[in-house]
Every structure is written in structure tokens, then in C-alpha cells.
Amino acid sequence: MERIVLGISYNGAPYHGWQFQSDAIPTVQGTLESALSSIANSTVRVTCAGRTDTGVHATHQVVNFGTNAERDINAWINGTNSQLPESVSVTHAAPVPESFNARHSATARRYLYVIYNTRVRSALLPEYMTREHRGLDAERMHQAAQALIGENDFTSYRAANCQSSTPMRNVMSVEIWRHGDLVLVDITANAFLLHMVRNIAGVLLDVGAGEKPVSWVGDLLALRDRSKGSKTAPPNGLFLIGVTYEIDIGIPGLVWPHFLSARP
């Protein structure tokens, strides 16, 4: 049996998250597995690097699957795309060792949260940005976010119904900057808890708006109490943009959203 790795991009707006729930509920996993099964002419089940929530997007989700079907790489990319809706696309494909697992072999995941900071809403790309009408100080947000760096107990930033056995996560970097009307939050960690990025974003929005002090991000971390935090930020500005592995798996580790300029 051959093991294949894919890079996947998707617009999460039409889906109830990544994870398959039932044939009656649209999910990214269910949509992708149906298309792959058509190309393989047999049932295909995939493992992903990170299960994204309802409405969350990806420019670079990584999945793997095993198959006995003899297909070339072009078939796994273009053939699968011919069976997919416009909201999901296979962007890369490569063979990988049998020991590779998209989830368990990953050493880091990287997310980007896009904030459209203006008092007047835009009719363009609303599903790809979270609008914030309050004026935001991006430098203040960046300063505050550095309190998250390192291995910490992120109880204050996890969803109440998070099923992870441990609240410990290692945040490797957080970069926040302004580009015109956009404020971008770029965060990398070994893994993320349920709603962790969105809860962090919610707190940073209050700090950036001057409603909470710079110290609040670290103070809240120390409290280990989700009920003391800010509102969970909406999902529509959130993108999974990169996954890191110790070995070269033949596909990129990062795919920046094509409609955004990279950080200057």
C-alpha cells in the first residue's frame, strides 16, 4: 500500500469544520474523502495535521492516506480537483514513508488571523476577514502577545468543551503587525487547543483597543480560568497556513494567502 501526502486549501465558510460528522452535514474531510475515493475507485480515509473549526479556512492543511490504487501524482492533484467544489482544492501531492502521519509527525502548526480594522464594513471578502470597528494599536498587541511565548498552561485560552487531555502547549512565536487597514496575527505553536487562536485573538482585540492593559494577556494566562477572558473572536478571519515536519515530505511547509502581501 502506498502512502500519499496532500497539501489542501479550502474556504471553511460552507462547512461545519474539518472533521467528518455524517453524510448529511457538509465537512471538509467528508468532501475531500468523497473526491479521493472517486479517483482511487475505493474508499479513502484521510488523517489531517489540524482539525479546523466551522468557518475556519486553510491555505495549507496537510493530510495523508493509504491506497492500493496505482495513480500518478497528477491524478491525485488535478483528478481529485475535478471532483471537488470550488471551495476545496488539492494544491500539492507527494509519496511519503509508511511511518509518516500528518498529525503525529507534525512538530508545529502556524495560523494567521486577519483583522479588517475599519469603522465601515466592506462588501468584499467578508468571509476571509474579521472586522473590528474599534481602532487597534498593533504594536501594543504585539507587545502583549509575547507573554504567550513558551510552554504554558493555556486553560484561559481553551474552549470550555475542549477534549484535550492537557492544557499545555508550546507557543514558538507570535508576530502582529499592521498593513493598511489590516491587522495580522501570525502565531506558531507545537499544537493548538480548541478555539485557542480565536480566544487569543479576542483578548488581543481588547488590548489593541485600549480596553485592557498590555499585561492582561499574561495575567489571564496565569489565572487559568477561561471565564475571565474576552469573547471568542469570529472564525472567518482565521487560516491554517503552515505545518512543519522534521523530514522533507516533498510539499511546502507554508502557503501564504494569495490575496495578502507577505509581511514587509
DRENDOTOR-689685 format. One record per residue: z, y, x of N, C-alpha, C in turn. Coordinates in steps of 0.1 Angstrom, whole numbers, padded with zeros to 4 digits, always signed. Layout:
<rs>
ZYXZYXZYX/...
</rs>
This chain:
<rs>
+0000-0012+0008+0000+0000+0000+0000+0012+0009/-0009+0022+0006-0010+0034+0013+0000+0045+0007/+0006+0053+0016+0014+0064+0011+0007+0077+0013/+0006+0085+0003-0001+0098+0004+0008+0110+0001/+0007+0120+0009+0014+0133+0006+0005+0143+0001/+0009+0151-0009+0001+0162-0015+0009+0175-0014/+0001+0186-0013+0007+0199-0015+0002+0203-0029/+0011+0209-0037+0008+0212-0051+0012+0227-0053/+0003+0234-0061+0007+0247-0066+0007+0246-0081/+0015+0254-0087+0015+0255-0102+0021+0267-0108/+0016+0271-0119+0022+0281-0128+0032+0274-0137/+0045+0277-0135+0055+0270-0143+0057+0274-0157/+0050+0285-0161+0053+0291-0174+0050+0281-0186/+0039+0273-0185+0037+0264-0197+0045+0252-0197/+0054+0250-0187+0061+0237-0186+0076+0238-0187/+0082+0227-0191+0096+0226-0192+0102+0220-0179/+0098+0227-0168+0103+0223-0155+0094+0213-0149/+0098+0209-0136+0091+0199-0129+0092+0185-0135/+0105+0181-0137+0108+0167-0139+0103+0161-0153/+0097+0149-0152+0092+0143-0164+0104+0140-0174/+0102+0143-0187+0112+0141-0197+0107+0131-0207/+0096+0134-0213+0089+0124-0223+0075+0129-0224/+0066+0120-0230+0052+0124-0231+0050+0135-0241/+0060+0138-0249+0059+0149-0259+0063+0162-0253/+0069+0163-0241+0074+0175-0235+0065+0178-0223/+0058+0189-0222+0050+0192-0211+0058+0195-0198/+0056+0187-0188+0062+0190-0175+0052+0189-0164/+0055+0195-0152+0045+0195-0141+0044+0180-0136/+0055+0173-0135+0054+0159-0130+0046+0151-0139/+0048+0152-0152+0040+0143-0161+0026+0147-0161/+0022+0159-0160+0008+0164-0159+0001+0158-0147/+0008+0160-0135+0003+0155-0123+0001+0140-0122/+0011+0133-0127+0011+0118-0126+0000+0113-0135/-0003+0119-0146-0014+0115-0155-0027+0117-0148/-0029+0128-0141-0042+0130-0134-0044+0121-0123/-0033+0118-0115-0034+0109-0104-0037+0095-0108/-0030+0091-0119-0032+0078-0125-0047+0075-0129/-0053+0086-0134-0067+0085-0137-0076+0083-0125/-0073+0089-0114-0081+0088-0102-0078+0074-0096/-0066+0070-0096-0062+0057-0090-0066+0045-0099/-0068+0048-0111-0071+0037-0121-0059+0028-0122/-0047+0033-0120-0035+0026-0122-0023+0036-0122/-0012+0032-0127-0001+0041-0129+0004+0046-0115/+0006+0059-0114+0011+0066-0102+0024+0073-0106/+0034+0071-0098+0047+0079-0099+0049+0086-0086/+0053+0099-0087+0055+0107-0075+0069+0111-0073/+0072+0114-0060+0085+0119-0056+0083+0133-0051/+0091+0143-0055+0089+0157-0051+0100+0162-0041/+0097+0173-0034+0106+0179-0025+0117+0186-0032/+0114+0193-0043+0124+0201-0050+0120+0202-0065/+0129+0198-0074+0127+0199-0088+0129+0213-0094/+0118+0220-0097+0119+0233-0102+0123+0234-0117/+0129+0245-0121+0133+0247-0135+0122+0251-0143/+0124+0251-0156+0115+0257-0166+0111+0271-0162/+0098+0273-0162+0092+0287-0159+0091+0290-0144/+0096+0282-0135+0096+0284-0121+0083+0279-0115/+0077+0287-0106+0064+0283-0100+0065+0277-0086/+0054+0273-0081+0053+0268-0067+0039+0271-0062/+0039+0276-0049+0027+0277-0041+0026+0265-0032/+0038+0258-0030+0038+0247-0021+0049+0237-0024/+0047+0230-0035+0055+0218-0038+0049+0207-0030/+0058+0198-0025+0053+0186-0017+0057+0174-0025/+0047+0164-0027+0050+0152-0033+0044+0140-0025/+0050+0128-0027+0044+0116-0022+0043+0106-0032/+0034+0096-0030+0032+0085-0039+0026+0073-0031/+0028+0061-0036+0022+0050-0030+0011+0044-0039/+0000+0039-0033-0011+0034-0041-0019+0023-0034/-0024+0014-0042-0033+0004-0036-0048+0008-0038/-0050+0019-0045-0064+0024-0047-0070+0029-0034/-0082+0025-0031-0088+0030-0019-0097+0042-0022/-0091+0054-0019-0098+0067-0022-0097+0075-0009/-0107+0084-0007-0107+0093+0004-0099+0105+0000/-0096+0113+0010-0087+0125+0008-0093+0135-0002/-0106+0136-0002-0113+0145-0011-0111+0141-0026/-0110+0128-0028-0108+0123-0042-0094+0127-0046/-0084+0126-0037-0070+0130-0041-0069+0145-0044/-0077+0153-0038-0077+0167-0040-0086+0171-0051/-0099+0170-0049-0109+0175-0059-0110+0166-0071/-0109+0153-0069-0109+0144-0081-0097+0146-0090/-0085+0147-0084-0073+0150-0092-0074+0163-0099/-0079+0173-0092-0080+0187-0098-0090+0187-0110/-0099+0178-0110-0109+0177-0121-0102+0172-0134/-0090+0166-0132-0083+0160-0143-0071+0169-0147/-0069+0180-0139-0057+0188-0142-0061+0201-0149/-0051+0207-0157-0054+0220-0162-0053+0231-0152/-0058+0243-0155-0058+0254-0146-0044+0258-0140/-0034+0254-0147-0020+0258-0143-0015+0249-0132/-0021+0238-0128-0017+0229-0117-0029+0226-0108/-0026+0226-0095-0037+0224-0085-0032+0216-0073/-0039+0206-0069-0036+0199-0056-0043+0207-0045/-0036+0212-0036-0041+0221-0025-0043+0214-0012/-0036+0203-0009-0037+0196+0003-0033+0181+0001/-0039+0172+0010-0035+0158+0009-0037+0152+0023/-0029+0142+0025-0029+0135+0038-0022+0122+0037/-0026+0112+0045-0018+0099+0046-0005+0102+0054/+0006+0095+0050+0018+0096+0058+0024+0082+0060/+0034+0081+0069+0040+0068+0071+0048+0063+0059/+0049+0050+0058+0056+0044+0047+0071+0049+0045/+0077+0053+0057+0090+0058+0057+0092+0072+0051/+0081+0080+0050+0082+0094+0045+0086+0095+0031/+0095+0104+0028+0099+0107+0014+0100+0122+0012/+0092+0127+0003+0091+0142+0002+0104+0148+0000/+0114+0142-0007+0127+0148-0010+0136+0145+0002/+0138+0132+0005+0149+0129+0015+0145+0132+0029/+0132+0133+0032+0128+0136+0046+0128+0151+0049/+0129+0159+0038+0128+0174+0040+0141+0179+0046/+0139+0188+0056+0151+0195+0062+0153+0209+0057/+0144+0215+0050+0146+0228+0044+0136+0231+0033/+0140+0239+0024+0131+0244+0013+0132+0259+0014/+0121+0266+0010+0120+0280+0010+0115+0286-0003/+0122+0295-0008+0119+0301-0021+0117+0316-0019/+0108+0322-0028+0106+0336-0028+0108+0341-0043/+0116+0351-0044+0119+0357-0057+0112+0371-0057/+0104+0373-0067+0096+0386-0068+0101+0395-0079/+0105+0407-0075+0111+0416-0085+0102+0428-0086/+0097+0431-0098+0089+0443-0101+0099+0454-0105/+0101+0464-0096+0112+0474-0098+0106+0487-0103/+0105+0488-0116+0100+0500-0122+0105+0502-0136/+0106+0514-0141+0112+0516-0154+0102+0513-0165/+0089+0512-0162+0079+0509-0172+0073+0495-0169/+0072+0487-0179+0067+0473-0177+0052+0473-0175/+0048+0463-0168+0033+0461-0165+0028+0450-0174/+0016+0452-0179+0010+0441-0187+0003+0431-0178/+0003+0433-0165-0003+0423-0156+0007+0414-0149/+0004+0401-0149+0012+0391-0141+0026+0391-0145/+0030+0393-0158+0044+0393-0161+0051+0380-0159/+0043+0368-0159+0050+0355-0157+0053+0353-0142/+0047+0361-0133+0049+0359-0119+0059+0369-0113/+0065+0378-0121+0075+0388-0116+0086+0389-0126/+0098+0393-0120+0109+0396-0129+0110+0412-0128/+0109+0418-0140+0110+0433-0140+0125+0437-0140/+0128+0447-0132+0141+0453-0131+0140+0468-0133/+0145+0474-0144+0143+0488-0146+0152+0497-0138/+0164+0491-0133+0173+0499-0125+0167+0501-0111/+0169+0512-0105+0164+0515-0092+0172+0506-0082/+0165+0499-0073+0171+0490-0064+0170+0495-0049/+0181+0493-0042+0182+0496-0028+0180+0482-0021/+0168+0480-0016+0165+0467-0009+0173+0465+0004/+0175+0475+0011+0183+0474+0024+0197+0470+0021/+0203+0476+0010+0216+0472+0006+0217+0458+0001/+0207+0453-0006+0206+0439-0010+0205+0430+0002/+0197+0434+0012+0196+0425+0024+0209+0424+0031/+0216+0436+0033+0229+0436+0040+0239+0426+0033/+0239+0427+0020+0249+0419+0012+0246+0405+0013/+0233+0401+0013+0229+0387+0013+0232+0380+0026/+0235+0387+0036+0238+0380+0049+0251+0372+0048/+0259+0375+0039+0272+0368+0037+0270+0354+0032/+0257+0351+0028+0254+0337+0023+0250+0328+0035/+0247+0333+0046+0242+0325+0057+0253+0315+0062/+0248+0303+0065+0256+0292+0070+0259+0282+0059/+0267+0272+0063+0271+0261+0054+0283+0266+0046/+0282+0267+0033+0292+0272+0024+0293+0264+0011/+0304+0266+0004+0306+0261-0009+0300+0271-0019/+0289+0267-0026+0282+0276-0035+0286+0274-0049/+0298+0270-0052+0302+0268-0066+0300+0281-0074/+0302+0293-0069+0300+0305-0076+0285+0308-0079/+0276+0300-0073+0262+0303-0075+0255+0291-0080/+0262+0281-0086+0255+0269-0092+0257+0270-0107/+0248+0263-0114+0249+0263-0128+0261+0254-0133/+0266+0257-0144+0278+0250-0149+0275+0235-0151/+0262+0232-0155+0258+0218-0157+0251+0212-0145/+0253+0218-0133+0247+0212-0121+0253+0198-0118/+0245+0188-0116+0250+0175-0114+0251+0170-0099/+0249+0180-0090+0251+0176-0076+0265+0172-0073/+0266+0162-0064+0280+0157-0061+0287+0166-0052/+0281+0176-0046+0288+0185-0037+0282+0199-0039/+0290+0210-0038+0285+0223-0039+0281+0229-0025/+0283+0221-0015+0280+0226-0001+0265+0226+0001/+0260+0238+0006+0246+0240+0010+0246+0248+0023/+0235+0247+0031+0234+0254+0043+0222+0264+0042/+0226+0277+0040+0215+0287+0039+0212+0292+0053/+0199+0291+0056+0195+0293+0070+0190+0308+0072/+0185+0314+0062+0180+0328+0063+0179+0334+0049/+0181+0347+0048+0178+0354+0036+0172+0368+0041/+0160+0371+0037+0154+0383+0040+0150+0390+0027/+0153+0403+0026+0150+0411+0014+0144+0424+0019/+0132+0428+0013+0126+0440+0016+0118+0445+0005/+0114+0458+0006+0106+0464-0005+0092+0466+0000/+0083+0464-0009+0068+0466-0007+0063+0474-0019/+0063+0487-0019+0059+0495-0030+0069+0493-0042/+0064+0489-0053+0073+0487-0065+0079+0473-0065/+0076+0465-0055+0081+0451-0055+0093+0450-0045/+0103+0443-0049+0114+0439-0040+0113+0424-0039/+0112+0419-0027+0110+0404-0024+0123+0398-0018/+0127+0387-0023+0139+0380-0018+0134+0366-0013/+0135+0364+0000+0129+0353+0007+0141+0345+0013/+0144+0333+0007+0156+0325+0011+0152+0311+0015/+0158+0306+0026+0156+0293+0030+0170+0286+0032/+0170+0273+0027+0182+0265+0029+0179+0250+0030/+0188+0242+0034+0185+0228+0035+0182+0222+0021/+0189+0227+0011+0186+0223-0003+0193+0234-0012/+0189+0233-0025+0195+0243-0034+0201+0236-0046/+0212+0241-0051+0218+0237-0063+0211+0242-0076/+0213+0236-0087+0207+0240-0100+0210+0255-0102/+0199+0263-0104+0199+0277-0106+0205+0285-0095/+0207+0279-0083+0213+0286-0072+0206+0299-0068/+0192+0298-0066+0185+0310-0062+0185+0321-0073/+0184+0317-0086+0184+0327-0096+0198+0333-0098/+0209+0326-0096+0222+0331-0096+0224+0341-0085/+0219+0338-0073+0220+0347-0062+0212+0359-0065/+0200+0358-0070+0192+0369-0074+0199+0378-0084/+0206+0372-0094+0213+0380-0103+0224+0389-0097/+0231+0383-0088+0242+0391-0081+0236+0402-0072/+0225+0399-0065+0218+0408-0057+0212+0420-0065/+0208+0417-0077+0203+0428-0085+0214+0438-0088/+0226+0433-0091+0237+0442-0094+0241+0450-0082/+0240+0443-0070+0244+0450-0058+0233+0461-0055/+0221+0457-0056+0210+0467-0053+0210+0479-0063/+0215+0477-0075+0215+0488-0085+0228+0496-0083/+0236+0492-0074+0248+0500-0071+0260+0497-0080/+0259+0487-0089+0269+0483-0098+0280+0474-0092/+0277+0468-0081+0286+0460-0073+0286+0464-0059/+0297+0463-0051+0297+0467-0037+0289+0457-0029/+0286+0461-0017+0279+0451-0007+0287+0439-0005/+0300+0440-0005+0309+0429-0002+0310+0419-0013/+0304+0422-0025+0306+0414-0037+0299+0400-0035/+0288+0399-0028+0281+0386-0026+0291+0377-0018/+0297+0381-0008+0306+0373+0000+0319+0371-0008/+0324+0381-0015+0337+0379-0022+0335+0369-0033/+0324+0369-0040+0321+0359-0050+0320+0345-0045/+0313+0344-0033+0312+0331-0026+0326+0325-0024/+0336+0333-0020+0349+0329-0017+0357+0325-0029/+0354+0331-0040+0361+0328-0053+0358+0314-0058/+0346+0309-0055+0342+0295-0060+0344+0294-0075/+0339+0304-0082+0340+0305-0097+0328+0311-0103/+0319+0303-0109+0307+0307-0115+0309+0318-0126/+0320+0317-0133+0322+0326-0144+0324+0340-0140/+0327+0342-0127+0329+0356-0122+0316+0363-0117/+0305+0355-0117+0293+0361-0112+0285+0369-0122/+0273+0373-0118+0264+0380-0126+0256+0371-0135/+0247+0377-0143+0238+0369-0152+0228+0362-0143/+0224+0350-0147+0214+0343-0140+0200+0350-0142/+0194+0353-0131+0181+0361-0132+0170+0352-0138/+0160+0358-0144+0150+0350-0151+0142+0341-0141/+0135+0331-0147+0128+0322-0138+0115+0327-0133/+0109+0336-0141+0095+0339-0139+0091+0345-0125/+0101+0351-0118+0098+0357-0105+0100+0347-0093/+0103+0335-0096+0107+0325-0086+0096+0315-0082/+0094+0314-0069+0084+0305-0064+0089+0296-0053/+0087+0283-0053+0089+0274-0042+0077+0276-0033/+0079+0281-0021+0067+0284-0012+0066+0276+0001/+0077+0268+0004+0076+0261+0016+0086+0249+0017/+0082+0239+0024+0091+0227+0026+0089+0223+0041/+0100+0221+0048+0100+0218+0062+0104+0203+0065/+0097+0197+0074+0099+0183+0078+0100+0182+0093/+0107+0172+0098+0108+0171+0113+0095+0165+0119/+0087+0158+0111+0074+0153+0116+0063+0161+0110/+0051+0160+0117+0039+0167+0112+0033+0157+0101/+0033+0162+0089+0028+0154+0078+0013+0157+0074/+0007+0166+0082-0007+0168+0080-0011+0179+0070/-0001+0186+0064-0003+0197+0055+0006+0208+0059/+0002+0221+0055+0010+0232+0059+0025+0231+0054/+0034+0238+0061+0048+0239+0057+0051+0251+0048/+0041+0260+0047+0043+0273+0040+0030+0277+0034/+0030+0281+0021+0019+0287+0014+0024+0300+0007/+0020+0311+0013+0024+0324+0007+0016+0327-0006/+0022+0332-0016+0014+0336-0028+0002+0344-0025/-0009+0340-0029-0022+0347-0025-0023+0361-0030/-0015+0365-0041-0016+0378-0047-0006+0388-0041/+0002+0383-0031+0011+0392-0024+0008+0393-0010/+0010+0405-0004+0009+0407+0010+0021+0400+0017/+0018+0394+0029+0029+0389+0036+0038+0400+0041/+0050+0397+0045+0059+0408+0050+0053+0415+0061/+0053+0429+0060+0048+0437+0072+0055+0434+0084/
</rs>
